[in-house]
Amino acid sequence: MLNFGGVCKQFLLNCLDNPRLNQMIQYSLRPIQKHKTVLKNILRKIPYTAALDYGCGEGFFADCFTPDKYLGFDFNPRRIAYAQKHFSRYSFTARKPDFRKFDLLLFNNVWHHLKAAQIKNLLRGLAAGQIALLELKPPNEQRGIFFKLILWLEAKTHYSQPRTAVFYIELLRRRGFVLWQSRDLGRFFLQLYCFRKV
């Protein structure tokens, strides 16, 4: 007998794991394009020698950075292969890099896929005075049917823990980070945070 729930779950997993489909969605969403523009403007004001895009996916934000100062990291080899093919001037890896080599890290809409202990371990490895962190507004605080659908899909297919922005801010402050700047994109329902460890 056909397990309809199992078939649906596998279909959703295949959709979420399709780099080409994910990239098409990102390029078609105006709020994400706006986020990219704001990110570029913030990066112009941050002096950095090496940036790590943690959870880079298909490399959508790679071209916000200087190619020779950028490394994209994702656990999913399919996404890394797709990113390398479409952003050939940039470097990508599926092997976890040494955080000490980077003075800027981008965590873009990725922390809700990590358990609190994993986030704490990430922060523990960051060096004082060197690291700036940027984060999208947590998905559970985003408005609009599209993001509600994404949250529902994620909850059905893989680990996802919606948390508030306050949770992340307090976690970062307890680990020695200060909020350097914050950009609320208003009607685009996204929030950019930039932290620096002291």
N, C-alpha and C positions, 0 to 999 in steps of 0.2 A: 504494500500500500504506500502511496506517495505521501511523504511528510511535507505538507504545504508550508508550514512554518519554517522548516529547515531549508526548503527551496528558496523561500523569500529572503531568509537571512543570508544565504549564500549569494543570491543575486545582489543584495545591498552591499555585501562585502566586496564583490567584484566591481561594483560601481565605484565605491570609495577607494578601491585599490587600482583604479585605472588612471595612470598619470595623464594621459591625453585628455580624458574627460574632465579631470580636476583642473587642468590648465585652461581648458576652454571656459569653464565656469568662472574661474578667477579673472580672466581677461574680459568677460562680459559683465561683471559686476562693477558698477560705477563706484560704490563705496570703497571697494578694495583698490581700485585705481586711485582714488583720492588718498587713501592711506599710503599708497606708494609714493605719491607726490610729497606728502608731509614728511615721510621717512627720509626722502632724499634731502629735503631742506634741513632737517635736524642733523643728518650726517655731515652736511657741509660745515657745521659748527663744532663738530667733535674731531679733535686731532687723534687719529688712530693709526697704528702701524700694521695691525693684523686683526681682522674681524672673523668671527665664527657665527654662521647662521645655523643655529641649533634647531633641527627639525625643519630643514629647508624644503622638504617635499620636492616639487618639480623645479625648484630654483626660481620661483616667481619674483623674489625680491633681490636676486643676485645683481641685477644691473643697477641697483641703487648704490652699489659699492664699486670701488676701484678693483679691477680684476686681479691685479698682483697682490692685493691686500685682503683677499676674500677666500674663505673656505666654507663650503656648504656641507653640512652633515645631516644625514637621515639614516634611520635604522633600516629603511626599506630599499633594497638594492635596485628594484625596478624604477623607483622614483629617481634614484641617483643616476641610473643609466639614461633616463629620459632627460634629466637636467643637463648632464654632460653633453648630450647630443644637441640640445637646443641652445645651450650657453657655452659654447666650446672655448671661449676665452677665459672661463672661470674654472676653478677647481672644486671638485666634490668628492666626498668619501662616505662609505657606509661603515667605516671603522671609527670607533669613538676616539676623538683626538684629545690631546693633552691641553686642558684649559689654560695652563700657565703660559702657553705660547701666544695667547690672544689678549689684547687690551680692550676689545669691544666684543660683546656677544649680543646677538639678536635672538630673542625667544619670541617668535611670532605665533601667537594663538596655539601654543603647544603644551603649556603647563597643565591644562585640564586633562591631558592624557597621561599625566604622571601622578603617582601617589605622593603624598606629602613628604614621606621619607626620601623619595627620589629627588624631589626639589631641594630638600635640605642638603643632601649629598652634593648636588650640583653647586649650590651656593658655597659650601664648605671649601671647594677647590678653587675659589676665585681669589685673586690677589688684591690686597689693599691698594687703593689709589689708582688702579689700572682699569677696572672693568665698568663699562656703562651697559646697562640692560634696558632694552626696549620691549614693551609687551602690548599686544592688542587688548582692548577691553575684553574681559572674560565673556565667553559666549552666552552664559546664562543671563548676562546683563544687556545683551544686544536685543534690539527690537526687530520685528519684521518676521513674516511667515517663513522666509528662506532660512533664517538662522534657527528658528524653532524646529524646522524640518531636519536641519543638520544635527541639532542636539538629539532629536528623537532617533535618527539613524545611528548616530554614534553610540547612544545608550543601548541600542539593539545589536550592535555589531562588534564593539570592542570597548576597552576600558575608557571611561570618560567620567570625570568628577567635576561637575560645575561648581565653581566657587566664586565668591565676590571679589571685587578689586581690593576691598579692605583686607581680606585674608592675605593676599599677595603682598600688599604694602606693609602690613604688620610683620609678616614673615621676613621680608627683606630688611626692615628696620632692625629686627632682632638679630640679624646676621651682619649688622654693621654697614648697611647701605643707607644712603640719603637720597631723597627725591631731588633730582637736579632740575628737571622740567617735565611738564605734563601738557599734552595737547588733546583737547576734547574736540572731536570732529563734528559735534552737534548732531545735526539731522542725519549724519552718516553713521550714527550710533557706534562709533569706534573711539577708543581712548588709547593714546600713546603715552607710556611712562618711560622716563629715562632716569635710571638710578646709577649712582657711583659709590663704590665701596670706599670707606674711609678707615 
